[in-house]
């Protein structure tokens, strides 16, 4: 499930060109997470997609499967973390970045802390259940034994739109 991505992993995060490349890479990965969200939507799942990347290599990817699997814990990011642990043969994901289209909930943010994820990049905020910045700050809570670096708002408009459209369609369908 691991596949190489198109950029070399030897750029230093300190210089300007690298920061630009870093932001560009984040957008590319979020674009892939959005593709996964669309797959979830086509199954009638809440459209959330997630990736785990180490260096510049895709380790795992998943989308929400709560309805399909009849599993309240089958969130995209939790599934991607589980697959990453298997692919890397370790539960410690400290060198990994998680990309997800929606701000993680308490369960998923907690799982990232427990997995020692190095960085989280997410698109849309979740004012009703977000546990990284909106309602709670689990990923950066200094009382916990690990803190996850958080980058928010990457392709937020696109990530928010797919969710808004999904829920509008569901409300319209229920009225019929």
N, C-alpha and C positions, 0 to 999 in steps of 0.2 A: 504494500500500500504506500510505500515511500517512493516518491518520484522527484527527480531533480527539477529545480526551478531555474529560470533563465539567467540570473545574475550570480556573479562570483561572491563568495562570502568573505572576501579579504578586505573589504572597505572598512576604514576606521570610522566610528560614529562621531568623531569630533570635528571633521572638516565639513565645510558648507556643501560641497558636492555630495558627500556621503549623506548628509541630512536630507538633501533633495532626493537622492536615491532611496533613502529609508522611507520617506513619505510616499514616493512613487510605488515602492514595493508594498507598503501598507495598503494603498489604493488597489493595487492589482490583486492582493490576497482578499481584500474585502469584496472585490468584484466576483471572485470565485465563491466566496461565502454567500453572496446574493444569488448566484446560480443555484446553489444548494437550497436556499430558501425557496426559490421558485419550484424546485422539485418537491419540497415539502408541501407547498401550496397545491400542487397538482394532485396530491394524495388527500387533500382536505385537512392537512395539518397546519398549525400556526406556522407561517413562513419564517423560520429562523434557521440559518445555516452557520456552521462553525468549522474551523480548521485548526490544526495544531501544526506549527512549522518549527523546525529546528535548523538554525543557520538559514540557508535559503532552500531547504528541502521540505516538501510537504510530507508530513508524517502520517496524518490522519485527517479525515473529514467526515462530517455527519450533518444531518438535519433532524428537526423534531420528528419523533415517532410515537408520541404519547397515545394518540388515537389508534394508530396501526398496531402498536404493541400492547395496548391496554395497560400502560405503565406510566404512572404519574412522574417517574424520575427520568423518562426518556427524552430529556431536553438535548438539543443539538450539542451544546458544549460538554455536557456530562458524557454523552456517547463518544464524542471526539477524544475526550481525555482517556476514557477506557481503552479505545482503540490505539491511542498513542502509547499508553503504558504497555500494551501487548506488543506493538511493533518495535518498541525500543527495549523491551524486556526489563523495564524498571518503572516504579511508581513515581520516581523523582523526575520531574519535568522542568527542572530549573533552567535549562538552556533553551526552553521552548517559548514560543509566542502563540497565544490563542487569539484567533480572529473570530469574531461573532457579530452578527448583524444587529443584535439587540442587547442592551445592557443586561448582564447576567442577574439572575435572581439570587436569593440567599443561599439556596442549595448549591448552585453552580459556582458562585463566588467562593463559598466555603470549600468546595472541591478543588478549586484552583489554588487556594491557600494550602490545603492539605497536600496537593501534588507538587507544591513548591514552584509553580509556574513562574517564569521570569517576567513575562510581560503579557498584558491583555490589551487588545485593540478591539473596540466595539464601535458600531455605527450609531443607531438610534438610542436615545435614553428611554427608560421605562419608568415613568413617574408613579406607576401603581405597584411595581414589584422590583424595581432596580435596586441592587444591593452593592453597587460599586461607587455610586455617587448620588443617586436620586433619593432613596429612602435611608440607605445604610452605606457605610464605607468599609465593608468587610475586607475587601482586597487590600486595603491600606491601614487596617486597624493596628495601631502600635502595641496593643495588648496581646496580639497573636504572635506566634513564633516565626511567621514569615509574612512579608508584604510583597504584593504583586505590583509592579509598575503598570499604571493604567494610562492609555491614550484613548480618548473618547471623541466621538463626532466624525469619524472617518466615513465619508459617504453617508452622513446622517440623513440627508434628504431622501436618497434612494432607498435606504434601509427602512425609513419611516413610512415611505409611500406604499411599499409592498404590504406592510402590516395594516395600514389604514384602509387600503383597497380590500384586503381580505376580510376585515371585520365589517366594512360597509356592505360587501356582498353577502355576508352571513346574515346581517340584520335585514337586508332586503329579501333574502330567500325565506326567512322566518315569517315575514309579513304576507307572503304569497299563499 
